[in-house]
Amino acid sequence: VSPPLDVSQLRAETPGCERVLHFNNAGAALPPAPVLEAQLRHLRLEAEIGGYEAADRAAPACERAYAAVAELLRAQPDEIAVVENATRAFDMAFYAFPFREGDRILASEVEYASNYLAFLQVARRTGALIEVVASEDDGTISIPALRASLARDDRTRVVALTHVPTNGGLVNPAVQVGKACREAGVPFLLDACQSAGQMPLDVEELGCDVLSATARKFLRGPRGVGFLYVRRSLLDRLEPPFVDLHAATWTARDRYELRPDARRFENWEGNVAAKIGLGVAVDYGLRLGLLAIRDRVRTLAKLLREGLATLPGVTVRDRGGEKCAIVTFDAKARRAPEIRDALRGRSINVSVTTVTSTRLDMESRGLEDMVRASVHCYNTEEEVKRFCRELATLL
Ligand SMILES: Cc1ncc(COP(=O)(O)O)c(C=O)c1O
């Protein structure tokens, strides 16, 4: 049980709170001061003593990044790779599966574009087939449809699921998907890019074999760094799509040996300051408690949806029984990009989510774009009220 969140303390530790009303946490959250300072410290050290020498000195902080992410996911540190972002994390695992003609890739309707593009490319190259599992009326993946699909054909090689879509507040029932996959003996690839940092994640409970996420969103870490979890029992069976001298050792003229751990999916050169920042960010979230964060962001998001619903001409577009920190809406009076730009002029940050990010879902709902306002635990009820007031004036 973690202590209740002290919001004034959280804000005091978040330099950006003084300058902006930041509802773009699903884009990139405001980092807390310890994350920023750890990175700056390392960048200074690199300039002062040299990049390689600084990395040697920072080895414990870098190692902590793996241990912290493992703690976050309830995994083991040797099951974690630190890479550039969530997309690269997902791809390093996905492209490692040896797909053949007729193999099936099952996916949900809310798959993120970058993941789906990888499915399309692999399908085009290999003749594998993509099958989209139907959704329930509330937009979440249908578990009966998934089970029926798994039972119908034994050539399913992976099931991919976006836990929290980029374009809305729904939370997919990942635990039930994991259960169905385990029963069918099919690897389960979970995109936790938007769920990591805003709710507890436990790879045993989720039953996922691969999980990808990024630091900059709800984890409040640096940009340009993300991570991959691969279950130990699957590691040996996955040959990374690229290898370098960090992922493998060149043991003879015509031979190489892959690393035994998940770092076989990494490459040698990376942003050390960002890796350190990732570890500090995860530790910061763990110290606050992911349950406390989850409850706070859900309370704020609910308030925001309720406030938006009272504004004439505004439609809240979030679906799903269980809703999280992402709030999406559109307005009759103005298009989403205009709203975003006008809000930015008032030091209010939101983003726009478009059909090209989640085409299947957006098309089925006839949507082109929406405003995405995503809250974090350092946001306040007062900010929610101000946001609705400013939006009302704008519209
Ligand atoms: C659901 C989801 N998956 C994956 C990604 C990709 O993350 P990254 O930009 O770190 O590659 C995003 C980014 O918005 C996302 O929303």
The ligand as an SDF file (V2000), in Angstrom:
LIG
                    3D

 16 16  0  0  0  0  0  0  0  0999 V2000
   -0.2980    2.6680  -28.4040 C   0  0  0  0  0  0  0  0  0  0  0  0
    1.0460    3.1230  -28.8870 C   0  0  0  0  0  0  0  0  0  0  0  0
    1.9560    2.2240  -29.2460 N   0  0  0  0  0  0  0  0  0  0  0  0
    3.1770    2.5770  -29.6930 C   0  0  0  0  0  0  0  0  0  0  0  0
    3.5350    3.8840  -29.7940 C   0  0  0  0  0  0  0  0  0  0  0  0
    4.8870    4.2130  -30.3370 C   0  0  0  0  0  0  0  0  0  0  0  0
    5.7450    4.6880  -29.3470 O   0  0  0  0  0  0  0  0  0  0  0  0
    7.1430    5.3010  -29.7730 P   0  0  0  0  0  0  0  0  0  0  0  0
    6.8350    6.6270  -30.3890 O   0  0  0  0  0  0  0  0  0  0  0  0
    7.9090    5.4220  -28.4870 O   0  0  0  0  0  0  0  0  0  0  0  0
    7.7760    4.3870  -30.7350 O   0  0  0  0  0  0  0  0  0  0  0  0
    2.6290    4.8770  -29.4410 C   0  0  0  0  0  0  0  0  0  0  0  0
    2.9970    6.2970  -29.5580 C   0  0  0  0  0  0  0  0  0  0  0  0
    2.2030    7.1910  -29.4830 O   0  0  0  0  0  0  0  0  0  0  0  0
    1.3490    4.4880  -28.9620 C   0  0  0  0  0  0  0  0  0  0  0  0
    0.4340    5.3960  -28.6060 O   0  0  0  0  0  0  0  0  0  0  0  0
  1  2  1  0
  2  3  1  0
  2 15  2  0
  3  4  2  0
  4  5  1  0
  5  6  1  0
  5 12  2  0
  6  7  1  0
  7  8  1  0
  8  9  2  0
  8 10  1  0
  8 11  1  0
 12 13  1  0
 12 15  1  0
 13 14  2  0
 15 16  1  0
M  END
$$$$
